Every structure is written in structure tokens, then in C-alpha cells.
Amino acid sequence: MKYEKLEKSGLNRREFLGTTAKLSAVAAAGLSSLVPSETSAAPFGLPPLPFAAEALEPVISARTLSFHYDKHHRGYVNTVNKLIENTPWAAMPLEKIIVQTADNPETSSLFNNAAQAWSHAFYWQSLRPGSSIISATLRSKLEASFGSVEACKKQLAAAAVGQFASGWAWLVADGQTLKVINTPNAQTPLTQGLKPLLTIDVWEHAYYLDYQNRRADYVSGVIDTLLNWEFAAENLAT
């Protein structure tokens, strides 16, 4: 059944097999709030924030969060809904849209907005106010892959600060190994067959109202006080 649907979307068997491998990683890290809803007038809704607007202060202000979530994230979701209206994409989960539209100039607008909608929802879940405990299983994986938790944090900070222009820094699972990567613009690990565990948004709208050009201060604050390691452990376990 999957192969039939993908063939109708213009994929040959080789492309289908590649897509299936990528979707296995997507499913493991997928956000159920981003699949099409039968009860919504539009295929996708803006998922609610998992915390209050002021909960991330002083690292991320309520003002920044308001613009970031209510303007940018909402804009991506609304644009996706407009682009897929009366098309076969409207019946697909957002993750499948992302994988199928990647690296195709004809669907670049849909990919960019779908990927940004998904990544922002993942970013909100990657943050939490207050303390976050690193489970024994996750700690063991981090130590095996990076040498220590602190070494992982340093690589994550370097990836986030070093990403030229707009983009994202990610902690991902590549099979049994954990890695830190960065992606430009709307690119995402979902199209690389990697399982995202955590992400940090380093588009300027994520921090500029609070930090101006001091991206490193924003990144340091997020890594030191806001990363949701329990969310990472949940993604690792699925």
C-alpha cells in the first residue's frame, strides 16, 4: 500500500526504498500533533507550547517567544495548509511531506515550510524550564559517543554558534551512535535517515530581540539551563 501511494506521487522503486529508510527515522522522532487532523478545518494545526510564554525567561523572553511562536511558527503552518489545499499532500502526515519534497526545486516552497513547521514543534519540545535529568541510558550513550556529557554540550554549542547564517543544531542518533550536526535554513535530519533527539534553533528570530548578534550567549543559556534531556531520552528509546 505504501509503495502504491508513493508511486502515484512520482517515485520509482529506488526512490521509494530510499524514502522508506528515511521515514523509519521520521516515525521514531515524529510528533503526533503534526499529523493531519480529521476534526480541523485545515489539515495541520499549530501545536500548543508545552510551557507558559514567560517560562523560559531570562534565557528566552516572553516577547521573543510570542514573535517566534505566534508569528513565525504559525506562519509556516498556515503556509503549508495553503500549499497543500486540494492536493494529494493534504492527506499525508507532515513528516512524509518533508521527506517526499526534499531536494526537489519544484516543491521547495512546500518543503521549506513543512520542515520549518516540524522543526519548530520539535524545538519547543527540546526546551523545558527548570532542571532536566539525563537518564542513565542516555548518559551512557553520550559518554560512549562523545567521551562525556560536557563534551557533547561543547560540540552542540560549537555546531549552533558555528552554523553560518540561519539554521539548526541537532543531537541525533545514527544507528547506535550519537552525533551532533548542524543544518542550514530549513534542512533537517529527517531527510538524512537520522533520528533527531534535540535541536537548537539558530535562526535570528529565535534570539535577536534578546541578544542581537550575541548568538553564543543565547546558545550557552539554552544548553546550560533549558535543554529537555528527558525528551531526548524518549526519542532515543522509540
Buried (B, 14 or more C-beta within 10 A) or exposed (E): EEEEBBEEBEBEEEBBEBBEEBBEBBBBBBBEBBBBEEEEEBBBBBBEBBBEBBBBBEBBBEEBBEBBBEEBBBBBBBBBBEBBEEEEBBEBBBBBBBBBBBEEEEBEEBBBBBBBBBBBBBBBBBBBBEEBEBBEEBBEBBBEBBEEBEBBBBBBBBBBBBBEEBBBBBBBBBEEEBBBBBBEBBBBBBBBBBBBBBBBBBBBBBBBBBBEEEBBBBBBBBBEBBBBBBBBBBBBEE
